[in-house]
């Protein structure tokens, strides 16, 4: 059992803290945001993630997991420190690592014995060296430590499962001693023969960006295929399913839609392009994926415009789904933001609903008319737009939907509605490459 401090109680920090404490270690999750820590100590969590609240409660009740604002004390207490603060996209497209730098300074000042300092935050390639230099500058007593890059590969909506049952653990360390420490941290996974990739710090940093960019490319690719299917009358679902049976391709991330969003793919693809520019490398494929994603969002608005005969002014539009994907309340870079903005700019009237993310979207559009159910949102609407693939939208009673609307017009950007039923009920509809019944 090790004493572990996790600095940052955002998405990555909370899931990591809950998971590692579930492995039997003593874990302190710390943050400078007192309001967030108070919320956690009251038994609530500031994000929506399936199974996370239960996992946290289990470790808190077992006295393995605590939350605190005492960052310096937690640094001194720990044997292993994980940096899990946010690295949002800056104005120039690069990752903003100011929070990481601030944490590195605090660690350097408060080093009191040997520790392994491990970064989970997604940081530009080469930042690991910078972190070590900053720690060294503030480590006046020259206390020995080792550094590790341990990127996370968590899918929002499935993060708990991804942490407890990962495909691999990547450990970019500066010493074999650090690797042994972290093997002990992840001991249950090591015993279960989860692949442990032991590599250099820079390679570990590159793996994170390469993985996210590749998945973003897959999404943009299948969206382009879907757009061509729209024009030639092919069914992208059959195309994608058949592609996925090829072992060289796999079926994952071959789901057409309104484009990728969330806290990772948009930010990390742009950051990778900016990193490459510094070395005079043109990441043309990644750049194309970014551009395709922008185009895909505009295409969804054009589809809605076409369904309403190029006249959205005064039309009441129900936007169903605000989170960037199901099973999360995260609206960062959500395609719903563009569709709402576009409808508003064209004079449309919006009624919005999401099972979980209404409050999150209120921070962006406080004046929006939010509803508490899809029934309320679609009642009297001239069109409904499905932006998130929530299960309750998959199982919508289409006859009831038609009866509630002023006219039966639907744009299904997630391809979750039954095309045959839409045709039988005489809906005027569109989707993404799946018009064929």
KOLSE-802185 format. One record per residue (C-alpha): residue in three letters; chain; y negated, x negated, z negated. Coordinates in nm, 3 decimals. Example, Ala and Ser with C-alpha at 12.3 -4.5 7.8 and 13.67 -1.06 7.14 Angstrom:
<torses>
- Ala A 0.450 -1.230 -0.780
- Ser A 0.106 -1.367 -0.714
</torses>
This chain:
<torses>
- Unk A 0.000 0.000 0.000
- Unk A -0.343 -0.132 0.094
- Unk A -0.697 -0.047 -0.011
- Unk A -0.878 0.071 0.299
- Unk A -1.241 0.162 0.357
- Unk A -1.349 0.358 0.661
- Unk A -1.722 0.345 0.734
- Unk A -1.833 0.657 0.921
- Unk A -1.709 1.011 0.862
- Unk A -1.748 1.145 1.212
- Unk A -1.467 1.252 1.439
- Unk A -1.287 0.915 1.453
- Unk A -1.350 0.822 1.090
- Unk A -1.222 1.149 0.944
- Unk A -0.908 1.164 1.156
- Unk A -0.835 0.797 1.087
- Unk A -0.899 0.835 0.715
- Unk A -0.676 1.140 0.690
- Unk A -0.402 0.976 0.896
- Unk A -0.400 0.638 0.721
- Unk A -0.407 0.796 0.374
- Unk A -0.116 1.012 0.488
- Unk A 0.072 0.684 0.545
- Unk A 0.045 0.621 0.169
- Unk A -0.258 0.389 0.151
- Unk A -0.561 0.428 -0.075
- Unk A -0.852 0.522 0.151
- Unk A -1.224 0.557 0.090
- Unk A -1.426 0.725 0.365
- Unk A -1.794 0.638 0.325
- Unk A -2.111 0.745 0.501
- Unk A -2.487 0.719 0.446
- Unk A -2.515 1.094 0.518
- Unk A -2.502 1.245 0.168
- Unk A -2.496 1.601 0.300
- Unk A -2.180 1.527 0.496
- Unk A -2.013 1.357 0.199
- Unk A -2.104 1.647 -0.031
- Unk A -1.949 1.887 0.221
- Unk A -1.628 1.683 0.229
- Unk A -1.610 1.662 -0.149
- Unk A -1.646 2.041 -0.161
- Unk A -1.334 2.075 0.051
- Unk A -1.503 2.149 0.384
- Unk A -1.511 1.938 0.698
- Unk A -1.809 1.904 0.934
- Unk A -1.603 1.931 1.255
- Unk A -1.341 2.169 1.389
- Unk A -1.010 1.998 1.460
- Unk A -0.671 2.172 1.428
- Unk A -0.460 2.054 1.130
- Unk A -0.728 1.812 1.006
- Unk A -0.841 2.017 0.705
- Unk A -0.480 2.051 0.587
- Unk A -0.411 1.680 0.632
- Unk A -0.727 1.584 0.441
- Unk A -0.649 1.826 0.157
- Unk A -0.298 1.683 0.121
- Unk A -0.424 1.327 0.071
- Unk A -0.717 1.433 -0.149
- Unk A -0.481 1.627 -0.376
- Unk A -0.251 1.323 -0.392
- Unk A -0.557 1.114 -0.490
- Unk A -0.511 0.883 -0.192
- Unk A -0.833 0.985 -0.014
- Unk A -1.189 0.995 -0.147
- Unk A -1.537 1.037 0.006
- Unk A -1.847 0.853 -0.108
- Unk A -2.196 0.730 -0.014
- Unk A -2.137 0.405 -0.205
- Unk A -2.089 0.190 0.104
- Unk A -2.139 -0.147 -0.064
- Unk A -1.889 -0.071 -0.342
- Unk A -1.633 0.047 -0.085
- Unk A -1.675 -0.276 0.115
- Unk A -1.613 -0.491 -0.193
- Unk A -1.315 -0.278 -0.302
- Unk A -1.133 -0.284 0.032
- Unk A -0.869 -0.514 0.174
- Unk A -0.916 -0.366 0.522
- Unk A -1.241 -0.217 0.655
- Unk A -1.256 0.008 0.959
- Unk A -1.588 0.053 1.137
- Unk A -1.592 0.407 1.278
- Unk A -1.961 0.487 1.327
- Unk A -2.098 0.657 1.638
- Unk A -2.193 0.471 1.955
- Unk A -2.379 0.734 2.158
- Unk A -2.507 0.673 2.508
- Unk A -2.847 0.509 2.519
- Unk A -3.123 0.588 2.767
- Unk A -3.015 0.302 2.996
- Unk A -2.654 0.425 3.016
- Unk A -2.523 0.159 2.779
- Unk A -2.365 0.241 2.444
- Unk A -2.608 0.244 2.151
- Unk A -2.446 0.008 1.900
- Unk A -2.731 0.004 1.646
- Unk A -2.513 0.173 1.382
- Unk A -2.237 -0.084 1.438
- Unk A -2.487 -0.368 1.395
- Unk A -2.618 -0.215 1.071
- Unk A -2.263 -0.186 0.934
- Unk A -2.183 -0.546 1.031
- Unk A -2.489 -0.665 0.837
- Unk A -2.382 -0.468 0.528
- Unk A -2.030 -0.607 0.548
- Unk A -2.158 -0.963 0.573
- Unk A -2.384 -0.920 0.272
- Unk A -2.109 -0.765 0.058
- Unk A -1.809 -0.981 0.146
- Unk A -1.650 -1.090 -0.181
- Unk A -1.296 -1.192 -0.078
- Unk A -1.069 -1.209 0.226
- Unk A -1.066 -0.891 0.432
- Unk A -0.965 -0.772 0.776
- Unk A -1.260 -0.607 0.945
- Unk A -1.150 -0.369 1.215
- Unk A -1.360 -0.179 1.469
- Unk A -1.244 0.164 1.583
- Unk A -1.576 0.267 1.737
- Unk A -1.591 0.240 2.114
- Unk A -1.811 -0.064 2.176
- Unk A -1.905 -0.260 2.489
- Unk A -1.675 -0.545 2.581
- Unk A -1.794 -0.855 2.399
- Unk A -1.943 -0.668 2.103
- Unk A -1.663 -0.795 1.880
- Unk A -1.805 -1.147 1.909
- Unk A -2.149 -1.012 1.824
- Unk A -2.014 -0.834 1.516
- Unk A -1.855 -1.156 1.391
- Unk A -2.180 -1.350 1.445
- Unk A -2.377 -1.088 1.251
- Unk A -2.126 -1.095 0.965
- Unk A -2.138 -1.475 0.962
- Unk A -2.521 -1.474 0.948
- Unk A -2.514 -1.259 0.633
- Unk A -2.198 -1.409 0.478
- Unk A -2.385 -1.672 0.276
- Unk A -2.087 -1.762 0.058
- Unk A -1.872 -1.824 0.367
- Unk A -1.602 -1.586 0.252
- Unk A -1.307 -1.592 0.491
- Unk A -1.225 -1.282 0.692
- Unk A -1.053 -1.187 1.015
- Unk A -1.166 -0.946 1.281
- Unk A -0.975 -0.690 1.487
- Unk A -1.051 -0.446 1.766
- Unk A -0.835 -0.136 1.715
- Unk A -0.954 0.126 1.966
- Unk A -0.864 0.492 1.916
- Unk A -0.710 0.714 2.184
- Unk A -0.759 1.055 2.025
- Unk A -0.791 1.375 2.225
- Unk A -1.021 1.629 2.066
- Unk A -0.814 1.934 1.986
- Unk A -0.500 1.724 1.944
- Unk A -0.635 1.431 1.742
- Unk A -0.414 1.469 1.436
- Unk A -0.098 1.467 1.644
- Unk A -0.230 1.177 1.853
- Unk A -0.298 0.972 1.540
- Unk A 0.035 1.043 1.373
- Unk A 0.239 1.016 1.695
- Unk A 0.053 0.771 1.922
- Unk A 0.176 0.631 2.253
- Unk A 0.077 0.283 2.135
- Unk A -0.136 0.094 1.884
- Unk A -0.370 -0.170 2.028
- Unk A -0.459 -0.458 1.796
- Unk A -0.690 -0.725 1.929
- Unk A -0.700 -0.976 1.643
- Unk A -0.844 -1.318 1.569
- Unk A -0.535 -1.430 1.374
- Unk A -0.169 -1.358 1.315
- Unk A -0.255 -1.286 0.951
- Unk A -0.481 -0.998 1.057
- Unk A -0.206 -0.863 1.280
- Unk A 0.038 -0.864 0.987
- Unk A -0.216 -0.682 0.770
- Unk A -0.260 -0.412 1.029
- Unk A 0.112 -0.382 1.091
- Unk A 0.130 -0.295 0.722
- Unk A -0.151 -0.038 0.760
- Unk A 0.044 0.126 1.042
- Unk A 0.383 0.059 0.882
- Unk A 0.531 0.411 0.935
- Unk A 0.448 0.386 1.305
- Unk A 0.578 0.027 1.325
- Unk A 0.908 0.130 1.164
- Unk A 0.935 0.414 1.416
- Unk A 0.900 0.153 1.692
- Unk A 0.563 0.269 1.820
- Unk A 0.456 -0.005 2.064
- Unk A 0.215 -0.248 1.896
- Unk A 0.005 -0.430 2.156
- Unk A -0.106 -0.759 2.002
- Unk A -0.381 -0.910 2.214
- Unk A -0.727 -1.065 2.207
- Unk A -1.038 -0.883 2.088
- Unk A -1.190 -0.868 2.436
- Unk A -0.870 -0.738 2.593
- Unk A -0.846 -0.462 2.333
- Unk A -1.206 -0.361 2.401
- Unk A -1.133 -0.355 2.774
- Unk A -0.819 -0.143 2.729
- Unk A -1.023 0.137 2.569
- Unk A -1.277 0.155 2.851
- Unk A -1.014 0.112 3.122
- Unk A -0.803 0.397 2.981
- Unk A -1.091 0.645 2.954
- Unk A -1.229 0.555 3.296
- Unk A -0.888 0.596 3.458
- Unk A -0.842 0.942 3.308
- Unk A -1.191 1.040 3.420
- Unk A -1.103 0.924 3.771
- Unk A -0.790 1.144 3.768
- Unk A -0.997 1.448 3.671
- Unk A -1.261 1.384 3.937
- Unk A -0.989 1.324 4.196
- Unk A -0.808 1.652 4.133
- Unk A -1.142 1.834 4.136
- Unk A -1.214 1.696 4.482
- Unk A -0.866 1.802 4.593
- Unk A -0.933 2.149 4.449
- Unk A -1.259 2.175 4.640
- Unk A -1.076 2.098 4.964
- Unk A -0.811 2.356 4.870
- Unk A -1.093 2.611 4.844
- Unk A -1.188 2.545 5.205
- Unk A -0.842 2.533 5.363
- Unk A -0.676 2.808 5.158
- Unk A -0.432 2.586 4.970
- Unk A -0.332 2.626 4.604
- Unk A -0.439 2.332 4.391
- Unk A -0.200 2.434 4.111
- Unk A 0.099 2.378 4.335
- Unk A -0.053 2.057 4.468
- Unk A -0.122 1.921 4.117
- Unk A 0.216 2.024 3.981
- Unk A 0.394 1.852 4.269
- Unk A 0.181 1.539 4.231
- Unk A 0.269 1.535 3.861
- Unk A 0.642 1.525 3.929
- Unk A 0.592 1.180 4.081
- Unk A 0.671 0.932 3.805
- Unk A 0.401 0.700 3.935
- Unk A 0.133 0.964 3.878
- Unk A 0.236 1.194 3.583
- Unk A 0.105 1.548 3.536
- Unk A -0.151 1.465 3.268
- Unk A -0.521 1.511 3.347
- Unk A -0.448 1.677 3.679
- Unk A -0.619 2.001 3.577
- Unk A -0.905 2.109 3.804
- Unk A -1.212 2.264 3.649
- Unk A -1.589 2.235 3.605
- Unk A -1.581 1.860 3.536
- Unk A -1.513 1.642 3.235
- Unk A -1.732 1.646 2.925
- Unk A -1.713 1.558 2.557
- Unk A -1.810 1.253 2.358
- Unk A -1.600 0.995 2.543
- Unk A -1.551 1.020 2.919
- Unk A -1.916 1.071 3.028
- Unk A -2.043 0.803 2.790
- Unk A -1.765 0.550 2.842
- Unk A -1.760 0.566 3.222
- Unk A -2.134 0.505 3.238
- Unk A -2.110 0.226 2.980
- Unk A -1.832 0.054 3.177
- Unk A -2.042 0.062 3.494
- Unk A -2.337 -0.090 3.306
- Unk A -2.118 -0.360 3.150
- Unk A -1.980 -0.452 3.493
- Unk A -2.330 -0.481 3.640
- Unk A -2.405 -0.764 3.397
- Unk A -2.123 -0.960 3.561
- Unk A -2.218 -0.857 3.916
- Unk A -1.907 -0.640 3.946
- Unk A -1.940 -0.310 4.133
- Unk A -1.721 -0.047 3.966
- Unk A -1.730 0.168 4.279
- Unk A -1.433 0.389 4.185
- Unk A -1.569 0.469 3.840
- Unk A -1.917 0.531 3.983
- Unk A -1.764 0.773 4.234
- Unk A -1.588 0.958 3.952
- Unk A -1.920 0.997 3.769
- Unk A -2.092 1.126 4.083
- Unk A -1.806 1.366 4.157
- Unk A -1.832 1.501 3.805
- Unk A -2.204 1.571 3.849
- Unk A -2.136 1.741 4.181
- Unk A -1.856 1.953 4.032
- Unk A -2.089 2.105 3.776
- Unk A -2.343 2.192 4.044
- Unk A -2.063 2.342 4.254
- Unk A -1.979 2.585 3.972
- Unk A -2.336 2.716 3.970
- Unk A -2.326 2.747 4.350
- Unk A -2.004 2.948 4.324
- Unk A -2.168 3.187 4.078
- Unk A -2.472 3.213 4.302
- Unk A -2.251 3.303 4.599
- Unk A -2.065 3.569 4.399
- Unk A -2.398 3.736 4.320
- Unk A -2.530 3.718 4.677
- Unk A -2.767 3.430 4.601
- Unk A -2.971 3.636 4.356
- Unk A -2.932 3.562 3.985
- Unk A -3.279 3.685 3.891
- Unk A -3.251 3.960 3.632
- Unk A -2.871 3.952 3.642
- Unk A -2.686 3.959 3.310
- Unk A -2.428 3.679 3.297
- Unk A -2.163 3.646 3.026
- Unk A -2.080 3.279 2.965
- Unk A -1.740 3.265 2.796
- Unk A -1.663 2.930 2.637
- Unk A -1.922 2.676 2.525
- Unk A -1.714 2.383 2.394
- Unk A -1.628 2.117 2.650
- Unk A -1.259 2.201 2.602
- Unk A -1.043 2.430 2.390
- Unk A -0.954 2.362 2.024
- Unk A -1.285 2.192 1.942
- Unk A -1.640 2.288 1.852
- Unk A -1.778 1.985 2.037
- Unk A -2.038 2.078 2.300
- Unk A -2.147 1.724 2.383
- Unk A -2.174 1.692 2.763
- Unk A -2.012 2.035 2.796
- Unk A -2.020 2.180 3.150
- Unk A -2.142 2.502 2.988
- Unk A -2.478 2.335 2.927
- Unk A -2.539 2.296 3.301
- Unk A -2.429 2.649 3.386
- Unk A -2.653 2.796 3.114
- Unk A -2.949 2.586 3.226
- Unk A -2.887 2.673 3.592
- Unk A -2.863 3.047 3.526
- Unk A -3.180 3.037 3.317
- Unk A -3.368 2.842 3.585
- Unk A -3.272 3.105 3.844
- Unk A -3.397 3.388 3.625
- Unk A -3.062 3.510 3.495
- Unk A -3.008 3.667 3.153
- Unk A -2.733 3.501 2.946
- Unk A -2.499 3.639 2.683
- Unk A -2.282 3.359 2.540
- Unk A -1.963 3.349 2.336
- Unk A -1.722 3.085 2.210
- Unk A -1.455 3.136 1.940
- Unk A -1.564 2.820 1.757
- Unk A -1.864 2.652 1.921
- Unk A -2.143 2.914 1.899
- Unk A -2.314 2.729 1.612
- Unk A -2.285 2.394 1.788
- Unk A -2.447 2.531 2.105
- Unk A -2.724 2.696 1.900
- Unk A -2.853 2.347 1.827
- Unk A -2.914 2.303 2.201
- Unk A -3.012 2.660 2.294
- Unk A -3.142 2.824 1.975
- Unk A -3.292 3.122 2.164
- Unk A -2.971 3.207 2.351
- Unk A -2.814 3.549 2.295
- Unk A -2.489 3.457 2.118
- Unk A -2.219 3.720 2.075
- Unk A -1.933 3.742 1.826
- Unk A -1.662 3.842 2.078
- Unk A -1.596 3.834 2.450
- Unk A -1.612 4.214 2.450
- Unk A -1.975 4.204 2.337
- Unk A -2.060 3.927 2.582
- Unk A -1.921 4.101 2.893
- Unk A -2.039 4.455 2.811
- Unk A -2.291 4.560 3.075
- Unk A -2.278 4.216 3.242
- Unk A -2.315 4.166 3.615
- Unk A -2.081 3.865 3.607
- Unk A -1.861 3.672 3.367
- Unk A -1.812 3.296 3.381
- Unk A -1.519 3.134 3.199
- Unk A -1.616 2.778 3.107
- Unk A -1.358 2.686 2.839
- Unk A -0.981 2.744 2.852
- Unk A -0.945 2.920 2.515
- Unk A -0.620 3.113 2.476
- Unk A -0.802 3.437 2.400
- Unk A -0.957 3.420 2.746
- Unk A -0.617 3.354 2.903
- Unk A -0.486 3.678 2.754
- Unk A -0.787 3.897 2.834
- Unk A -0.709 4.256 2.934
- Unk A -0.853 4.250 3.285
- Unk A -0.869 4.629 3.310
- Unk A -1.076 4.638 2.992
- Unk A -1.289 4.355 3.126
- Unk A -1.360 4.552 3.442
- Unk A -1.445 4.869 3.250
- Unk A -1.687 4.687 3.020
- Unk A -1.880 4.513 3.299
- Unk A -2.146 4.674 3.512
- Unk A -1.971 4.523 3.814
- Unk A -1.639 4.333 3.833
- Unk A -1.751 3.979 3.917
- Unk A -1.576 3.678 3.762
- Unk A -1.602 3.303 3.804
- Unk A -1.299 3.138 3.643
- Unk A -1.380 2.766 3.632
- Unk A -1.059 2.692 3.437
- Unk A -0.810 2.882 3.659
- Unk A -0.665 3.072 3.363
- Unk A -0.681 3.430 3.495
- Unk A -0.406 3.595 3.698
- Unk A -0.519 3.593 4.060
- Unk A -0.284 3.875 4.160
- Unk A -0.425 4.098 3.886
- Unk A -0.782 4.013 3.982
- Unk A -0.704 4.116 4.340
- Unk A -0.521 4.432 4.234
- Unk A -0.818 4.543 4.026
- Unk A -1.063 4.466 4.309
- Unk A -1.252 4.197 4.123
- Unk A -1.495 3.987 4.321
- Unk A -1.391 3.647 4.192
- Unk A -1.376 3.274 4.249
- Unk A -1.207 2.981 4.076
- Unk A -1.136 2.614 4.148
- Unk A -0.892 2.574 4.437
- Unk A -0.665 2.860 4.326
- Unk A -0.769 3.168 4.525
- Unk A -0.421 3.215 4.666
- Unk A -0.214 3.474 4.474
</torses>
